[in-house]
Amino acid sequence: MTPKWRLSRETIQNGTAHRAEAYSKMAAFKALGKRRSYSKMAACGSLQLLGGIRFYNARALRRQLGKMYLPDPADPRTPPFQLTAAYKAKLFGRYGAASGVNAAQLWPTPEQLQKIEAEEKTWYPPLREMEMALDAKEQAAEAKRRQREEHIAAKMAKMPQMIFEWQQEKELRRAKENEEKKRRELLLAEARERFGYNLDHRSAQFQEMMQEMEKARRKELKLQKKQHREEALAKKAMEKAAAAAAAAALTPEKEGEVIATEVLQEAT
């Protein structure tokens, strides 16, 4: 049985590991403090992310400027863009036949050539086509301007008549408003005589009186129309009776003369 004052070997080892970790952190803080003022939290974060601190700078790789770089298709680390036809054309243009690129493979296929030609026609048309397009655009603009000028000239020619008609409409509208105002005043006077006090033209009593007067006016118009119709029928009947009496009073000779006169009038 181990006494309470004695520590086990595992505890001693753990303590030693903790002390070593603490010493390494302190050394890291000192190294960071010499370079730049970092916070303790930033130093701990860098330790956790990097798993430790390296107290030296690695030597940079030497640039191989004098050698030719050729991508290896079998190497999985080769970037995909270095295996394209455009990159091969770039290598051939830089190193020539030493690049090992077959120049015959760099020419576009018939489909690609048609696509390139279509794009060139769309974005880079010939000079003659551009001139024709500009001429057509200018002609269209000139025709539009001429049409607008003709339209303005036609409207200006009609302007006096339009002003005259507008003035007539304005006078008619003003006369109608005055007539409506007088009619409203007469109606208000009639309502004042009927009820014995002034009424507002927006009140319910005034509206009821207006409806009654409108019914009476319609009834009067209906009676007038009926009377005019009866008078027209009576006049027509009298004309028919007079014509019948005149026809009965004619002799056969006069009747023949009347018929001949009507035939001549129809012929002429």
C-alpha positions as CSV (number, residue, x, y, z in Angstrom):
1,M,0.0,0.0,0.0
2,T,1.4,3.3,-1.1
3,P,1.6,6.0,1.6
4,K,-0.4,9.1,1.2
5,W,2.7,11.3,1.1
6,R,4.3,9.3,-1.8
7,L,3.2,9.8,-5.4
8,S,2.8,7.1,-8.0
9,R,5.1,6.9,-11.1
10,E,2.2,7.7,-13.4
11,T,1.4,10.9,-11.5
12,I,5.1,11.9,-11.7
13,Q,5.2,11.3,-15.4
14,N,2.1,13.3,-16.0
15,G,3.4,16.1,-14.0
16,T,6.7,16.1,-15.9
17,A,4.8,16.2,-19.2
18,H,2.7,19.1,-18.1
19,R,5.8,21.0,-16.9
20,A,7.5,20.3,-20.3
21,E,4.4,21.6,-22.1
22,A,4.3,24.7,-19.9
23,Y,8.0,25.3,-20.6
24,S,7.5,25.0,-24.3
25,K,4.6,27.5,-24.2
26,M,6.7,29.9,-22.2
27,A,9.5,29.6,-24.7
28,A,7.0,30.2,-27.5
29,F,5.7,33.4,-25.8
30,K,9.2,34.6,-25.4
31,A,10.0,34.0,-29.0
32,L,6.9,35.7,-30.2
33,G,7.6,38.6,-27.8
34,K,11.0,39.1,-29.5
35,R,9.5,39.3,-32.9
36,R,6.2,41.2,-32.4
37,S,3.9,42.0,-29.6
38,Y,1.3,39.1,-29.6
39,S,-1.3,38.4,-27.0
40,K,-1.1,35.2,-24.9
41,M,-4.4,34.0,-26.5
42,A,-3.0,34.4,-30.0
43,A,0.1,32.5,-29.0
44,C,-2.0,29.7,-27.6
45,G,-4.2,29.6,-30.7
46,S,-1.2,29.4,-32.9
47,L,0.2,26.5,-30.8
48,Q,-3.1,24.6,-31.0
49,L,-3.4,25.1,-34.8
50,L,0.2,24.4,-35.7
51,G,0.9,21.9,-33.0
52,G,4.0,23.9,-32.0
53,I,6.2,26.8,-33.0
54,R,9.1,26.7,-35.4
55,F,11.9,29.1,-34.4
56,Y,13.5,29.4,-37.9
57,N,12.5,30.3,-41.5
58,A,12.6,27.7,-44.1
59,R,14.7,28.4,-47.2
60,A,12.7,29.2,-50.3
61,L,12.8,26.8,-53.3
62,R,15.0,27.9,-56.1
63,R,13.3,29.0,-59.3
64,Q,14.1,26.8,-62.3
65,L,14.0,29.6,-64.9
66,G,16.4,28.0,-67.3
67,K,14.5,24.7,-67.6
68,M,11.4,23.9,-69.7
69,Y,8.4,22.7,-67.7
70,L,6.2,20.1,-69.4
71,P,3.1,18.9,-67.5
72,D,2.9,15.2,-66.8
73,P,-0.6,13.8,-67.7
74,A,0.0,10.8,-65.5
75,D,0.7,12.8,-62.4
76,P,-2.5,13.4,-60.4
77,R,-1.0,16.6,-59.0
78,T,-1.0,18.2,-62.5
79,P,-3.6,21.0,-62.7
80,P,-6.4,20.3,-65.2
81,F,-5.8,23.6,-67.1
82,Q,-2.3,22.4,-68.0
83,L,-3.8,19.5,-70.0
84,T,-6.0,21.6,-72.2
85,A,-5.3,22.4,-75.9
86,A,-4.9,26.1,-75.1
87,Y,-2.0,25.3,-72.7
88,K,-0.4,23.0,-75.3
89,A,-0.7,25.8,-77.9
90,K,1.0,28.1,-75.3
91,L,3.8,25.7,-74.8
92,F,4.3,25.3,-78.6
93,G,4.3,29.0,-79.0
94,R,7.0,29.4,-76.3
95,Y,9.3,26.5,-76.9
96,G,8.4,25.4,-80.5
97,A,9.1,21.8,-81.5
98,A,11.1,21.2,-78.3
99,S,7.8,21.2,-76.3
100,G,6.9,17.9,-78.0
101,V,3.5,19.2,-79.0
102,N,2.1,18.0,-82.3
103,A,1.3,21.2,-84.2
104,A,-1.4,19.4,-86.3
105,Q,-3.5,18.9,-83.2
106,L,-3.6,22.6,-82.5
107,W,-5.7,23.4,-85.6
108,P,-9.5,23.7,-84.8
109,T,-11.9,21.1,-86.0
110,P,-14.5,21.9,-88.7
111,E,-17.2,22.4,-86.0
112,Q,-14.9,24.7,-84.0
113,L,-14.0,26.6,-87.1
114,Q,-17.6,27.2,-88.0
115,K,-18.3,28.4,-84.4
116,I,-15.3,30.7,-84.6
117,E,-16.4,32.1,-88.0
118,A,-20.0,32.6,-86.6
119,E,-18.6,34.5,-83.6
120,E,-16.4,36.6,-85.8
121,K,-19.3,37.5,-88.0
122,T,-21.4,38.4,-85.0
123,W,-18.7,40.4,-83.1
124,Y,-16.4,41.5,-85.9
125,P,-18.5,42.0,-89.1
126,P,-16.8,43.2,-92.3
127,L,-16.4,47.0,-92.9
128,R,-18.9,47.0,-95.7
129,E,-21.6,45.4,-93.6
130,M,-20.9,47.9,-90.8
131,E,-21.2,50.8,-93.3
132,M,-24.5,49.4,-94.6
133,A,-25.8,49.0,-91.1
134,L,-24.9,52.5,-90.2
135,D,-26.5,53.8,-93.5
136,A,-29.7,51.9,-92.7
137,K,-29.7,53.3,-89.2
138,E,-29.2,56.8,-90.4
139,Q,-31.9,56.4,-93.0
140,A,-34.3,55.1,-90.4
141,A,-33.5,58.0,-88.1
142,E,-34.0,60.5,-91.0
143,A,-37.3,58.9,-92.0
144,K,-38.5,59.0,-88.3
145,R,-37.5,62.7,-88.0
146,R,-39.2,63.6,-91.3
147,Q,-42.4,61.7,-90.2
148,R,-42.4,63.6,-86.9
149,E,-41.9,66.9,-88.6
150,E,-44.8,66.2,-91.0
151,H,-47.0,65.1,-88.0
152,I,-46.1,68.4,-86.2
153,A,-46.8,70.4,-89.3
154,A,-50.2,68.8,-89.8
155,K,-51.1,69.4,-86.1
156,M,-50.0,73.0,-86.3
157,A,-52.2,73.5,-89.4
158,K,-55.2,72.2,-87.4
159,M,-54.3,74.3,-84.4
160,P,-56.6,77.3,-85.2
161,Q,-59.6,75.1,-85.8
162,M,-58.8,73.1,-82.6
163,I,-58.5,76.4,-80.6
164,F,-61.8,77.6,-82.0
165,E,-63.5,74.3,-81.1
166,W,-61.9,74.4,-77.6
167,Q,-63.3,77.9,-77.1
168,Q,-66.7,76.8,-78.2
169,E,-66.6,73.8,-75.9
170,K,-65.5,76.1,-73.1
171,E,-68.4,78.5,-73.8
172,L,-70.9,75.7,-74.0
173,R,-69.6,74.2,-70.7
174,R,-69.8,77.6,-69.1
175,A,-73.3,78.2,-70.4
176,K,-74.3,74.7,-69.1
177,E,-72.9,75.5,-65.7
178,N,-74.7,78.8,-65.6
179,E,-77.9,77.1,-66.6
180,E,-77.5,74.4,-64.0
181,K,-76.8,77.1,-61.4
182,K,-79.9,79.0,-62.3
183,R,-81.9,75.8,-62.3
184,R,-80.6,74.9,-58.8
185,E,-81.4,78.4,-57.6
186,L,-85.0,78.0,-58.9
187,L,-85.3,74.7,-57.3
188,L,-84.0,76.0,-54.0
189,A,-86.5,78.9,-54.2
190,E,-89.3,76.5,-54.9
191,A,-88.2,74.3,-52.0
192,R,-88.1,77.4,-49.8
193,E,-91.7,78.2,-50.8
194,R,-92.8,74.7,-50.2
195,F,-91.1,74.0,-46.9
196,G,-90.9,77.6,-45.6
197,Y,-87.1,77.5,-44.9
198,N,-83.9,77.2,-46.9
199,L,-82.7,73.8,-47.9
200,D,-79.3,72.5,-48.8
201,H,-79.1,71.0,-52.2
202,R,-77.4,67.9,-50.7
203,S,-80.1,67.2,-48.1
204,A,-82.5,64.3,-48.3
205,Q,-85.6,66.5,-48.6
206,F,-84.2,68.4,-51.6
207,Q,-83.3,65.1,-53.3
208,E,-86.8,63.8,-52.7
209,M,-88.3,67.0,-54.2
210,M,-85.9,66.6,-57.2
211,Q,-87.2,63.1,-57.7
212,E,-90.8,64.2,-57.6
213,M,-90.1,67.0,-60.1
214,E,-88.3,64.6,-62.4
215,K,-91.2,62.2,-62.3
216,A,-93.6,65.1,-63.1
217,R,-91.4,66.3,-65.9
218,R,-91.2,62.8,-67.5
219,K,-95.0,62.5,-67.2
220,E,-95.4,65.8,-68.9
221,L,-93.0,64.9,-71.7
222,K,-94.9,61.6,-72.2
223,L,-98.2,63.5,-72.5
224,Q,-96.7,65.9,-75.0
225,K,-95.3,63.1,-77.1
226,K,-98.7,61.4,-77.0
227,Q,-100.5,64.7,-78.0
228,H,-98.0,65.2,-80.9
229,R,-98.5,61.7,-82.1
230,E,-102.3,62.1,-82.0
231,E,-102.1,65.4,-83.9
232,A,-99.8,63.8,-86.5
233,L,-102.2,60.9,-87.0
234,A,-105.2,63.2,-87.3
235,K,-103.4,65.4,-89.9
236,K,-102.4,62.3,-91.9
237,A,-106.0,61.1,-91.9
238,M,-107.3,64.5,-93.0
239,E,-104.7,64.5,-95.9
240,K,-105.8,61.0,-97.0
241,A,-109.5,62.1,-96.9
242,A,-108.8,65.2,-98.9
243,A,-106.8,63.2,-101.5
244,A,-109.6,60.6,-101.8
245,A,-112.2,63.4,-102.3
246,A,-110.0,65.0,-105.0
247,A,-109.5,61.7,-106.8
248,A,-113.3,61.1,-106.8
249,A,-113.9,64.6,-108.2
250,L,-111.5,64.1,-111.2
251,T,-113.0,63.2,-114.6
252,P,-111.5,60.3,-116.6
253,E,-109.7,62.8,-118.9
254,K,-108.1,64.7,-116.1
255,E,-107.2,61.5,-114.4
256,G,-105.3,60.4,-117.5
257,E,-103.5,63.7,-117.7
258,V,-102.5,63.4,-114.0
259,I,-101.2,59.8,-114.7
260,A,-99.3,61.0,-117.8
261,T,-97.7,63.8,-115.8
262,E,-96.6,61.5,-113.1
263,V,-95.1,59.1,-115.7
264,L,-93.2,61.9,-117.3
265,Q,-91.8,63.1,-114.0
266,E,-90.7,59.6,-113.1
267,A,-89.0,59.2,-116.6
268,T,-87.1,62.5,-116.2
